[in-house]
Amino acid sequence: MTERRVRFTATARRHVDREQAYWLEHRDYPDIFRTELESAIRILTFLPGVGSVYSRTPVVGLRRLYLEKVACHVYYTFDDSQVIVRAVWGARRERGPTLR
């Protein structure tokens, strides 16, 4: 099994900062977002095909992984050496993120 490097785009980093700030300020379990995201990243380093294909975007090969406890999707692409997290987006929204 190959371990891939994970990197975040600037857009994804902004999304993570926004979600983290929200969870810290408004929820009884402020660490849950960070914990869920770290767990998802560990999974994606070894099993990036685990997420479902997301075809409502021009980004070829975009997939998403649902974070159940925080109701967010991690949107990403991958190849043999890396996983690129492109967005972290609330699943309750009526649309996905705008990505190029």
Backbone as XML, in Angstrom:
<?xml version="1.0"?>
<chain id="A" units="angstrom">
  <residue number="1" name="MET">
    <atom name="N" x="0.844" y="-1.174" z="0.000"/>
    <atom name="CA" x="0.000" y="0.000" z="0.000"/>
    <atom name="C" x="0.894" y="1.242" z="0.000"/>
  </residue>
  <residue number="2" name="THR">
    <atom name="N" x="0.572" y="2.187" z="-0.870"/>
    <atom name="CA" x="1.361" y="3.401" z="-1.005"/>
    <atom name="C" x="0.782" y="4.527" z="-0.159"/>
  </residue>
  <residue number="3" name="GLU">
    <atom name="N" x="1.631" y="5.190" z="0.590"/>
    <atom name="CA" x="1.200" y="6.361" z="1.354"/>
    <atom name="C" x="1.447" y="7.589" z="0.498"/>
  </residue>
  <residue number="4" name="ARG">
    <atom name="N" x="0.397" y="8.357" z="0.277"/>
    <atom name="CA" x="0.493" y="9.567" z="-0.525"/>
    <atom name="C" x="0.673" y="10.793" z="0.358"/>
  </residue>
  <residue number="5" name="ARG">
    <atom name="N" x="1.364" y="11.767" z="-0.169"/>
    <atom name="CA" x="1.487" y="13.064" z="0.489"/>
    <atom name="C" x="0.161" y="13.804" z="0.319"/>
  </residue>
  <residue number="6" name="VAL">
    <atom name="N" x="-0.268" y="14.552" z="1.312"/>
    <atom name="CA" x="-1.504" y="15.327" z="1.239"/>
    <atom name="C" x="-1.155" y="16.804" z="1.293"/>
  </residue>
  <residue number="7" name="ARG">
    <atom name="N" x="-1.718" y="17.553" z="0.376"/>
    <atom name="CA" x="-1.555" y="19.001" z="0.436"/>
    <atom name="C" x="-2.908" y="19.667" z="0.222"/>
  </residue>
  <residue number="8" name="PHE">
    <atom name="N" x="-3.032" y="20.874" z="0.741"/>
    <atom name="CA" x="-4.270" y="21.640" z="0.664"/>
    <atom name="C" x="-4.064" y="22.833" z="-0.258"/>
  </residue>
  <residue number="9" name="THR">
    <atom name="N" x="-5.028" y="23.099" z="-1.124"/>
    <atom name="CA" x="-4.978" y="24.323" z="-1.912"/>
    <atom name="C" x="-5.266" y="25.504" z="-0.987"/>
  </residue>
  <residue number="10" name="ALA">
    <atom name="N" x="-4.996" y="26.709" z="-1.464"/>
    <atom name="CA" x="-5.298" y="27.906" z="-0.669"/>
    <atom name="C" x="-6.790" y="27.987" z="-0.371"/>
  </residue>
  <residue number="11" name="THR">
    <atom name="N" x="-7.611" y="27.613" z="-1.338"/>
    <atom name="CA" x="-9.065" y="27.611" z="-1.137"/>
    <atom name="C" x="-9.444" y="26.651" z="-0.012"/>
  </residue>
  <residue number="12" name="ALA">
    <atom name="N" x="-8.905" y="25.443" z="-0.048"/>
    <atom name="CA" x="-9.215" y="24.459" z="0.987"/>
    <atom name="C" x="-8.740" y="24.930" z="2.356"/>
  </residue>
  <residue number="13" name="ARG">
    <atom name="N" x="-7.576" y="25.561" z="2.416"/>
    <atom name="CA" x="-7.085" y="26.078" z="3.707"/>
    <atom name="C" x="-8.041" y="27.133" z="4.269"/>
  </residue>
  <residue number="14" name="ARG">
    <atom name="N" x="-8.554" y="27.998" z="3.402"/>
    <atom name="CA" x="-9.533" y="29.007" z="3.860"/>
    <atom name="C" x="-10.793" y="28.322" z="4.386"/>
  </residue>
  <residue number="15" name="HIS">
    <atom name="N" x="-11.252" y="27.297" z="3.677"/>
    <atom name="CA" x="-12.442" y="26.567" z="4.127"/>
    <atom name="C" x="-12.209" y="25.915" z="5.483"/>
  </residue>
  <residue number="16" name="VAL">
    <atom name="N" x="-11.053" y="25.302" z="5.664"/>
    <atom name="CA" x="-10.727" y="24.651" z="6.945"/>
    <atom name="C" x="-10.689" y="25.691" z="8.057"/>
  </residue>
  <residue number="17" name="ASP">
    <atom name="N" x="-10.044" y="26.814" z="7.818"/>
    <atom name="CA" x="-9.985" y="27.874" z="8.839"/>
    <atom name="C" x="-11.378" y="28.347" z="9.224"/>
  </residue>
  <residue number="18" name="ARG">
    <atom name="N" x="-12.236" y="28.533" z="8.235"/>
    <atom name="CA" x="-13.613" y="28.999" z="8.485"/>
    <atom name="C" x="-14.389" y="27.970" z="9.299"/>
  </residue>
  <residue number="19" name="GLU">
    <atom name="N" x="-14.336" y="26.710" z="8.879"/>
    <atom name="CA" x="-15.065" y="25.660" z="9.599"/>
    <atom name="C" x="-14.535" y="25.482" z="11.021"/>
  </residue>
  <residue number="20" name="GLN">
    <atom name="N" x="-13.218" y="25.496" z="11.167"/>
    <atom name="CA" x="-12.614" y="25.347" z="12.496"/>
    <atom name="C" x="-13.053" y="26.474" z="13.420"/>
  </residue>
  <residue number="21" name="ALA">
    <atom name="N" x="-13.050" y="27.689" z="12.925"/>
    <atom name="CA" x="-13.478" y="28.838" z="13.726"/>
    <atom name="C" x="-14.937" y="28.686" z="14.150"/>
  </residue>
  <residue number="22" name="TYR">
    <atom name="N" x="-15.778" y="28.228" z="13.234"/>
    <atom name="CA" x="-17.187" y="28.023" z="13.554"/>
    <atom name="C" x="-17.347" y="26.988" z="14.667"/>
  </residue>
  <residue number="23" name="TRP">
    <atom name="N" x="-16.676" y="25.860" z="14.538"/>
    <atom name="CA" x="-16.802" y="24.802" z="15.535"/>
    <atom name="C" x="-16.257" y="25.230" z="16.890"/>
  </residue>
  <residue number="24" name="LEU">
    <atom name="N" x="-15.200" y="25.996" z="16.895"/>
    <atom name="CA" x="-14.641" y="26.473" z="18.161"/>
    <atom name="C" x="-15.583" y="27.437" z="18.868"/>
  </residue>
  <residue number="25" name="GLU">
    <atom name="N" x="-16.292" y="28.239" z="18.107"/>
    <atom name="CA" x="-17.145" y="29.276" z="18.694"/>
    <atom name="C" x="-18.558" y="28.804" z="19.017"/>
  </residue>
  <residue number="26" name="HIS">
    <atom name="N" x="-19.107" y="27.902" z="18.217"/>
    <atom name="CA" x="-20.541" y="27.618" z="18.305"/>
    <atom name="C" x="-20.923" y="26.216" z="18.756"/>
  </residue>
  <residue number="27" name="ARG">
    <atom name="N" x="-19.988" y="25.351" z="18.997"/>
    <atom name="CA" x="-20.347" y="23.965" z="19.304"/>
    <atom name="C" x="-19.833" y="23.518" z="20.668"/>
  </residue>
  <residue number="28" name="ASP">
    <atom name="N" x="-20.535" y="22.541" z="21.236"/>
    <atom name="CA" x="-20.149" y="21.994" z="22.537"/>
    <atom name="C" x="-18.881" y="21.148" z="22.472"/>
  </residue>
  <residue number="29" name="TYR">
    <atom name="N" x="-18.577" y="20.608" z="21.309"/>
    <atom name="CA" x="-17.395" y="19.763" z="21.116"/>
    <atom name="C" x="-16.480" y="20.424" z="20.093"/>
  </residue>
  <residue number="30" name="PRO">
    <atom name="N" x="-15.750" y="21.441" z="20.491"/>
    <atom name="CA" x="-15.004" y="22.260" z="19.532"/>
    <atom name="C" x="-13.900" y="21.523" z="18.781"/>
  </residue>
  <residue number="31" name="ASP">
    <atom name="N" x="-13.383" y="20.437" z="19.326"/>
    <atom name="CA" x="-12.298" y="19.713" z="18.652"/>
    <atom name="C" x="-12.779" y="18.704" z="17.625"/>
  </residue>
  <residue number="32" name="ILE">
    <atom name="N" x="-14.075" y="18.500" z="17.521"/>
    <atom name="CA" x="-14.588" y="17.446" z="16.652"/>
    <atom name="C" x="-14.254" y="17.696" z="15.178"/>
  </residue>
  <residue number="33" name="PHE">
    <atom name="N" x="-14.301" y="18.926" z="14.732"/>
    <atom name="CA" x="-13.976" y="19.198" z="13.327"/>
    <atom name="C" x="-12.535" y="18.797" z="13.028"/>
  </residue>
  <residue number="34" name="ARG">
    <atom name="N" x="-11.606" y="19.248" z="13.844"/>
    <atom name="CA" x="-10.192" y="18.923" z="13.630"/>
    <atom name="C" x="-9.974" y="17.417" z="13.668"/>
  </residue>
  <residue number="35" name="THR">
    <atom name="N" x="-10.595" y="16.748" z="14.628"/>
    <atom name="CA" x="-10.446" y="15.305" z="14.778"/>
    <atom name="C" x="-10.982" y="14.566" z="13.549"/>
  </residue>
  <residue number="36" name="GLU">
    <atom name="N" x="-12.159" y="14.946" z="13.086"/>
    <atom name="CA" x="-12.758" y="14.313" z="11.911"/>
    <atom name="C" x="-11.916" y="14.546" z="10.656"/>
  </residue>
  <residue number="37" name="LEU">
    <atom name="N" x="-11.425" y="15.763" z="10.485"/>
    <atom name="CA" x="-10.609" y="16.069" z="9.312"/>
    <atom name="C" x="-9.302" y="15.288" z="9.344"/>
  </residue>
  <residue number="38" name="GLU">
    <atom name="N" x="-8.647" y="15.230" z="10.483"/>
    <atom name="CA" x="-7.395" y="14.471" z="10.593"/>
    <atom name="C" x="-7.623" y="12.991" z="10.291"/>
  </residue>
  <residue number="39" name="SER">
    <atom name="N" x="-8.710" y="12.443" z="10.754"/>
    <atom name="CA" x="-9.034" y="11.047" z="10.483"/>
    <atom name="C" x="-9.244" y="10.823" z="8.980"/>
  </residue>
  <residue number="40" name="ALA">
    <atom name="N" x="-9.963" y="11.719" z="8.340"/>
    <atom name="CA" x="-10.201" y="11.608" z="6.898"/>
    <atom name="C" x="-8.891" y="11.688" z="6.120"/>
  </residue>
  <residue number="41" name="ILE">
    <atom name="N" x="-8.006" y="12.570" z="6.527"/>
    <atom name="CA" x="-6.719" y="12.721" z="5.837"/>
    <atom name="C" x="-5.892" y="11.448" z="5.977"/>
  </residue>
  <residue number="42" name="ARG">
    <atom name="N" x="-5.901" y="10.843" z="7.149"/>
    <atom name="CA" x="-5.181" y="9.571" z="7.341"/>
    <atom name="C" x="-5.714" y="8.504" z="6.390"/>
  </residue>
  <residue number="43" name="ILE">
    <atom name="N" x="-7.021" y="8.437" z="6.250"/>
    <atom name="CA" x="-7.627" y="7.461" z="5.338"/>
    <atom name="C" x="-7.216" y="7.755" z="3.895"/>
  </residue>
  <residue number="44" name="LEU">
    <atom name="N" x="-7.280" y="9.016" z="3.505"/>
    <atom name="CA" x="-6.982" y="9.377" z="2.113"/>
    <atom name="C" x="-5.524" y="9.144" z="1.736"/>
  </residue>
  <residue number="45" name="THR">
    <atom name="N" x="-4.610" y="9.179" z="2.699"/>
    <atom name="CA" x="-3.203" y="8.944" z="2.361"/>
    <atom name="C" x="-2.989" y="7.529" z="1.836"/>
  </residue>
  <residue number="46" name="PHE">
    <atom name="N" x="-3.786" y="6.579" z="2.299"/>
    <atom name="CA" x="-3.628" y="5.189" z="1.886"/>
    <atom name="C" x="-4.725" y="4.700" z="0.940"/>
  </residue>
  <residue number="47" name="LEU">
    <atom name="N" x="-5.936" y="5.232" z="1.086"/>
    <atom name="CA" x="-7.084" y="4.752" z="0.309"/>
    <atom name="C" x="-7.834" y="5.908" z="-0.356"/>
  </residue>
  <residue number="48" name="PRO">
    <atom name="N" x="-7.209" y="6.638" z="-1.254"/>
    <atom name="CA" x="-7.866" y="7.814" z="-1.822"/>
    <atom name="C" x="-9.088" y="7.495" z="-2.685"/>
  </residue>
  <residue number="49" name="GLY">
    <atom name="N" x="-9.212" y="6.267" z="-3.134"/>
    <atom name="CA" x="-10.382" y="5.898" z="-3.931"/>
    <atom name="C" x="-11.641" y="5.693" z="-3.123"/>
  </residue>
  <residue number="50" name="VAL">
    <atom name="N" x="-11.542" y="5.855" z="-1.803"/>
    <atom name="CA" x="-12.670" y="5.605" z="-0.905"/>
    <atom name="C" x="-13.807" y="6.615" z="-1.103"/>
  </residue>
  <residue number="51" name="GLY">
    <atom name="N" x="-13.499" y="7.817" z="-1.505"/>
    <atom name="CA" x="-14.527" y="8.836" z="-1.702"/>
    <atom name="C" x="-15.336" y="8.586" z="-2.960"/>
  </residue>
  <residue number="52" name="SER">
    <atom name="N" x="-16.484" y="9.227" z="-3.048"/>
    <atom name="CA" x="-17.331" y="9.066" z="-4.228"/>
    <atom name="C" x="-16.950" y="10.097" z="-5.291"/>
  </residue>
  <residue number="53" name="VAL">
    <atom name="N" x="-17.164" y="9.734" z="-6.541"/>
    <atom name="CA" x="-16.888" y="10.636" z="-7.661"/>
    <atom name="C" x="-17.866" y="11.798" z="-7.603"/>
  </residue>
  <residue number="54" name="TYR">
    <atom name="N" x="-17.357" y="13.003" z="-7.817"/>
    <atom name="CA" x="-18.188" y="14.201" z="-7.849"/>
    <atom name="C" x="-18.041" y="14.800" z="-9.242"/>
  </residue>
  <residue number="55" name="SER">
    <atom name="N" x="-19.085" y="14.674" z="-10.045"/>
    <atom name="CA" x="-18.993" y="15.061" z="-11.450"/>
    <atom name="C" x="-19.576" y="16.433" z="-11.770"/>
  </residue>
  <residue number="56" name="ARG">
    <atom name="N" x="-20.125" y="17.134" z="-10.808"/>
    <atom name="CA" x="-20.710" y="18.460" z="-11.064"/>
    <atom name="C" x="-19.659" y="19.562" z="-10.994"/>
  </residue>
  <residue number="57" name="THR">
    <atom name="N" x="-18.554" y="19.350" z="-11.701"/>
    <atom name="CA" x="-17.440" y="20.284" z="-11.657"/>
    <atom name="C" x="-16.580" y="20.108" z="-12.905"/>
  </residue>
  <residue number="58" name="PRO">
    <atom name="N" x="-15.862" y="21.138" z="-13.307"/>
    <atom name="CA" x="-14.922" y="20.961" z="-14.416"/>
    <atom name="C" x="-13.615" y="20.283" z="-13.989"/>
  </residue>
  <residue number="59" name="VAL">
    <atom name="N" x="-13.407" y="20.065" z="-12.698"/>
    <atom name="CA" x="-12.175" y="19.452" z="-12.204"/>
    <atom name="C" x="-12.228" y="17.947" z="-12.474"/>
  </residue>
  <residue number="60" name="VAL">
    <atom name="N" x="-11.360" y="17.482" z="-13.338"/>
    <atom name="CA" x="-11.317" y="16.069" z="-13.705"/>
    <atom name="C" x="-10.846" y="15.227" z="-12.520"/>
  </residue>
  <residue number="61" name="GLY">
    <atom name="N" x="-11.581" y="14.149" z="-12.258"/>
    <atom name="CA" x="-11.191" y="13.226" z="-11.201"/>
    <atom name="C" x="-11.547" y="13.669" z="-9.799"/>
  </residue>
  <residue number="62" name="LEU">
    <atom name="N" x="-12.381" y="14.693" z="-9.659"/>
    <atom name="CA" x="-12.728" y="15.179" z="-8.324"/>
    <atom name="C" x="-13.576" y="14.142" z="-7.591"/>
  </residue>
  <residue number="63" name="ARG">
    <atom name="N" x="-13.239" y="13.923" z="-6.350"/>
    <atom name="CA" x="-13.964" y="13.010" z="-5.472"/>
    <atom name="C" x="-14.304" y="13.755" z="-4.190"/>
  </residue>
  <residue number="64" name="ARG">
    <atom name="N" x="-15.191" y="13.164" z="-3.392"/>
    <atom name="CA" x="-15.490" y="13.756" z="-2.093"/>
    <atom name="C" x="-15.698" y="12.657" z="-1.062"/>
  </residue>
  <residue number="65" name="LEU">
    <atom name="N" x="-15.310" y="12.993" z="0.154"/>
    <atom name="CA" x="-15.431" y="12.088" z="1.290"/>
    <atom name="C" x="-16.268" y="12.795" z="2.350"/>
  </residue>
  <residue number="66" name="TYR">
    <atom name="N" x="-17.300" y="12.126" z="2.819"/>
    <atom name="CA" x="-18.219" y="12.716" z="3.793"/>
    <atom name="C" x="-17.693" y="12.556" z="5.211"/>
  </residue>
  <residue number="67" name="LEU">
    <atom name="N" x="-17.697" y="13.656" z="5.958"/>
    <atom name="CA" x="-17.336" y="13.648" z="7.377"/>
    <atom name="C" x="-18.648" y="13.686" z="8.165"/>
  </residue>
  <residue number="68" name="GLU">
    <atom name="N" x="-19.065" y="12.534" z="8.621"/>
    <atom name="CA" x="-20.400" y="12.377" z="9.191"/>
    <atom name="C" x="-20.659" y="13.227" z="10.430"/>
  </residue>
  <residue number="69" name="LYS">
    <atom name="N" x="-19.732" y="13.281" z="11.349"/>
    <atom name="CA" x="-19.972" y="13.991" z="12.614"/>
    <atom name="C" x="-20.083" y="15.497" z="12.442"/>
  </residue>
  <residue number="70" name="VAL">
    <atom name="N" x="-19.487" y="16.042" z="11.392"/>
    <atom name="CA" x="-19.527" y="17.498" z="11.184"/>
    <atom name="C" x="-20.289" y="17.890" z="9.920"/>
  </residue>
  <residue number="71" name="ALA">
    <atom name="N" x="-20.842" y="16.923" z="9.214"/>
    <atom name="CA" x="-21.656" y="17.145" z="8.015"/>
    <atom name="C" x="-20.949" y="18.011" z="6.972"/>
  </residue>
  <residue number="72" name="CYS">
    <atom name="N" x="-19.708" y="17.648" z="6.668"/>
    <atom name="CA" x="-18.929" y="18.317" z="5.630"/>
    <atom name="C" x="-18.402" y="17.276" z="4.649"/>
  </residue>
  <residue number="73" name="HIS">
    <atom name="N" x="-18.105" y="17.747" z="3.444"/>
    <atom name="CA" x="-17.414" y="16.914" z="2.464"/>
    <atom name="C" x="-16.003" y="17.454" z="2.281"/>
  </residue>
  <residue number="74" name="VAL">
    <atom name="N" x="-15.050" y="16.552" z="2.133"/>
    <atom name="CA" x="-13.698" y="16.907" z="1.722"/>
    <atom name="C" x="-13.637" y="16.595" z="0.224"/>
  </residue>
  <residue number="75" name="TYR">
    <atom name="N" x="-13.402" y="17.620" z="-0.592"/>
    <atom name="CA" x="-13.291" y="17.459" z="-2.043"/>
    <atom name="C" x="-11.816" y="17.375" z="-2.394"/>
  </residue>
  <residue number="76" name="TYR">
    <atom name="N" x="-11.448" y="16.388" z="-3.209"/>
    <atom name="CA" x="-10.033" y="16.157" z="-3.478"/>
    <atom name="C" x="-9.815" y="15.451" z="-4.806"/>
  </residue>
  <residue number="77" name="THR">
    <atom name="N" x="-8.593" y="15.527" z="-5.279"/>
    <atom name="CA" x="-8.120" y="14.726" z="-6.403"/>
    <atom name="C" x="-6.871" y="13.999" z="-5.929"/>
  </residue>
  <residue number="78" name="PHE">
    <atom name="N" x="-6.464" y="12.982" z="-6.690"/>
    <atom name="CA" x="-5.259" y="12.253" z="-6.295"/>
    <atom name="C" x="-4.590" y="11.606" z="-7.499"/>
  </residue>
  <residue number="79" name="ASP">
    <atom name="N" x="-3.331" y="11.288" z="-7.303"/>
    <atom name="CA" x="-2.578" y="10.482" z="-8.258"/>
    <atom name="C" x="-1.727" y="9.500" z="-7.459"/>
  </residue>
  <residue number="80" name="ASP">
    <atom name="N" x="-0.746" y="8.906" z="-8.083"/>
    <atom name="CA" x="0.055" y="7.886" z="-7.402"/>
    <atom name="C" x="0.889" y="8.417" z="-6.246"/>
  </residue>
  <residue number="81" name="SER">
    <atom name="N" x="1.167" y="9.722" z="-6.240"/>
    <atom name="CA" x="2.065" y="10.248" z="-5.209"/>
    <atom name="C" x="1.416" y="11.223" z="-4.227"/>
  </residue>
  <residue number="82" name="GLN">
    <atom name="N" x="0.268" y="11.797" z="-4.570"/>
    <atom name="CA" x="-0.298" y="12.805" z="-3.671"/>
    <atom name="C" x="-1.815" y="12.878" z="-3.748"/>
  </residue>
  <residue number="83" name="VAL">
    <atom name="N" x="-2.378" y="13.441" z="-2.681"/>
    <atom name="CA" x="-3.793" y="13.793" z="-2.604"/>
    <atom name="C" x="-3.829" y="15.304" z="-2.466"/>
  </residue>
  <residue number="84" name="ILE">
    <atom name="N" x="-4.637" y="15.954" z="-3.291"/>
    <atom name="CA" x="-4.782" y="17.407" z="-3.214"/>
    <atom name="C" x="-6.187" y="17.708" z="-2.717"/>
  </residue>
  <residue number="85" name="VAL">
    <atom name="N" x="-6.288" y="18.241" z="-1.506"/>
    <atom name="CA" x="-7.572" y="18.651" z="-0.954"/>
    <atom name="C" x="-7.904" y="20.005" z="-1.568"/>
  </residue>
  <residue number="86" name="ARG">
    <atom name="N" x="-9.035" y="20.062" z="-2.258"/>
    <atom name="CA" x="-9.410" y="21.264" z="-3.001"/>
    <atom name="C" x="-10.492" y="22.088" z="-2.308"/>
  </residue>
  <residue number="87" name="ALA">
    <atom name="N" x="-11.260" y="21.462" z="-1.418"/>
    <atom name="CA" x="-12.308" y="22.188" z="-0.694"/>
    <atom name="C" x="-12.774" y="21.355" z="0.491"/>
  </residue>
  <residue number="88" name="VAL">
    <atom name="N" x="-13.282" y="22.036" z="1.504"/>
    <atom name="CA" x="-13.977" y="21.410" z="2.622"/>
    <atom name="C" x="-15.267" y="22.204" z="2.736"/>
  </residue>
  <residue number="89" name="TRP">
    <atom name="N" x="-16.385" y="21.537" z="2.456"/>
    <atom name="CA" x="-17.628" y="22.248" z="2.205"/>
    <atom name="C" x="-18.776" y="21.601" z="2.958"/>
  </residue>
  <residue number="90" name="GLY">
    <atom name="N" x="-19.607" y="22.408" z="3.586"/>
    <atom name="CA" x="-20.757" y="21.905" z="4.332"/>
    <atom name="C" x="-21.693" y="21.099" z="3.448"/>
  </residue>
  <residue number="91" name="ALA">
    <atom name="N" x="-22.038" y="19.898" z="3.876"/>
    <atom name="CA" x="-22.902" y="19.023" z="3.094"/>
    <atom name="C" x="-24.352" y="19.486" z="3.081"/>
  </residue>
  <residue number="92" name="ARG">
    <atom name="N" x="-24.731" y="20.325" z="4.004"/>
    <atom name="CA" x="-26.122" y="20.795" z="4.073"/>
    <atom name="C" x="-26.411" y="21.911" z="3.074"/>
  </residue>
  <residue number="93" name="ARG">
    <atom name="N" x="-25.366" y="22.441" z="2.467"/>
    <atom name="CA" x="-25.569" y="23.479" z="1.446"/>
    <atom name="C" x="-26.239" y="22.832" z="0.232"/>
  </residue>
  <residue number="94" name="GLU">
    <atom name="N" x="-26.953" y="23.617" z="-0.516"/>
    <atom name="CA" x="-27.679" y="23.075" z="-1.664"/>
    <atom name="C" x="-26.831" y="22.940" z="-2.911"/>
  </residue>
  <residue number="95" name="ARG">
    <atom name="N" x="-25.561" y="23.261" z="-2.800"/>
    <atom name="CA" x="-24.660" y="23.140" z="-3.953"/>
    <atom name="C" x="-23.250" y="22.862" z="-3.436"/>
  </residue>
  <residue number="96" name="GLY">
    <atom name="N" x="-22.427" y="22.354" z="-4.326"/>
    <atom name="CA" x="-21.028" y="22.120" z="-3.981"/>
    <atom name="C" x="-20.216" y="23.382" z="-4.164"/>
  </residue>
  <residue number="97" name="PRO">
    <atom name="N" x="-18.951" y="23.318" z="-3.835"/>
    <atom name="CA" x="-18.075" y="24.500" z="-3.980"/>
    <atom name="C" x="-17.805" y="24.785" z="-5.452"/>
  </residue>
  <residue number="98" name="THR">
    <atom name="N" x="-17.460" y="26.026" z="-5.749"/>
    <atom name="CA" x="-17.049" y="26.400" z="-7.094"/>
    <atom name="C" x="-15.548" y="26.160" z="-7.193"/>
  </residue>
  <residue number="99" name="LEU">
    <atom name="N" x="-15.180" y="25.237" z="-8.052"/>
    <atom name="CA" x="-13.763" y="24.878" z="-8.210"/>
    <atom name="C" x="-13.387" y="24.918" z="-9.668"/>
  </residue>
  <residue number="100" name="ARG">
    <atom name="N" x="-12.104" y="25.197" z="-9.926"/>
    <atom name="CA" x="-11.598" y="25.211" z="-11.311"/>
    <atom name="C" x="-10.465" y="24.247" z="-11.443"/>
  </residue>
</chain>
